[in-house]
Amino acid sequence: MELLMKPNVEASELKAIEALLKECIIIEMNSAVKKQAILNGRRFRMKLADSIVLAAAQINNIPLLTADAEFKKASKDNNDVLLYIP
């Protein structure tokens, strides 16, 4: 959803984003993800949206690759958080 919120997106770029999103797996936010998100928010002092993303990855045992420096706090304790800082 965040990709689709980007302002001034050209039609070709929007089409590429939509094609990418069709290949993604949607992870439901269940009670385990909610509980972990709260713990992440408290522990790492993360914004709610970031703590939910991290929790979804943790609960589903999925490595998280991000360029968001906000996750640097969590990557110190978690080998499954991979930061890409260009």
HULIN-V132313 format. One record per residue. N is the residue number from 0. PSI is psi in whole degrees, 0 to 359 (none if undefined). OMEGA is omega in degrees with one decimal (none if undefined). D_LAST is the distance of its C-alpha to the last C-alpha in Angstrom with 1 decimal. Layout:
# HULIN-V132313
[[N/PSI/OMEGA/D_LAST] [N/PSI/OMEGA/D_LAST]]
This chain:
# HULIN-V132313
[[0/321/-178.4/22.6] [1/322/177.9/19.7] [2/323/-178.1/18.4] [3/347/-178.6/21.9] [4/354/-178.8/22.0] [5/127/-179.2/19.6] [6/155/174.8/21.9] [7/43/179.5/22.9] [8/131/177.0/21.8] [9/154/-176.7/23.5] [10/320/-179.1/25.9] [11/322/178.6/24.1] [12/319/178.1/20.8] [13/319/178.7/22.9] [14/319/178.9/24.7] [15/320/178.0/21.6] [16/314/179.9/20.4] [17/323/177.5/24.0] [18/319/177.4/24.1] [19/315/-177.3/21.1] [20/331/177.7/22.6] [21/336/-179.5/25.9] [22/350/-176.4/24.4] [23/152/174.6/23.3] [24/132/178.6/25.6] [25/126/179.1/26.8] [26/123/179.6/27.3] [27/148/176.7/30.1] [28/102/179.2/30.0] [29/184/-176.3/33.0] [30/327/178.7/34.5] [31/318/178.0/32.6] [32/318/179.0/29.2] [33/314/-180.0/30.6] [34/317/-180.0/31.9] [35/323/178.3/28.7] [36/319/177.9/26.7] [37/315/178.0/29.2] [38/316/178.9/28.8] [39/316/179.8/25.0] [40/318/179.2/25.4] [41/313/-174.7/27.9] [42/315/-174.2/26.3] [43/358/-177.2/22.8] [44/50/-178.9/23.8] [45/157/171.5/21.5] [46/154/-175.7/22.1] [47/311/-177.3/24.4] [48/317/179.1/22.2] [49/321/-179.9/19.5] [50/329/176.1/22.3] [51/316/178.6/23.8] [52/313/179.3/20.7] [53/315/-179.0/20.5] [54/318/179.3/24.3] [55/319/177.5/24.4] [56/315/-178.4/22.2] [57/310/-176.0/24.2] [58/327/-178.3/27.6] [59/7/178.9/26.9] [60/47/-179.8/25.4] [61/127/175.7/22.2] [62/144/-179.4/18.9] [63/117/176.1/16.3] [64/123/-176.7/12.8] [65/155/172.5/10.7] [66/7/-178.3/7.6] [67/114/-177.7/10.4] [68/343/177.5/10.7] [69/332/-177.8/14.4] [70/357/179.8/14.6] [71/322/179.1/13.8] [72/317/-176.7/17.6] [73/334/-175.9/18.5] [74/337/-179.7/16.4] [75/328/-177.4/18.5] [76/1/-170.7/21.6] [77/113/-179.8/20.4] [78/349/179.6/19.2] [79/0/174.4/18.8] [80/111/-177.2/15.9] [81/118/-179.0/12.7] [82/134/173.0/9.5] [83/105/179.2/6.2] [84/106/-177.7/3.8] [85/none/none/0.0]]
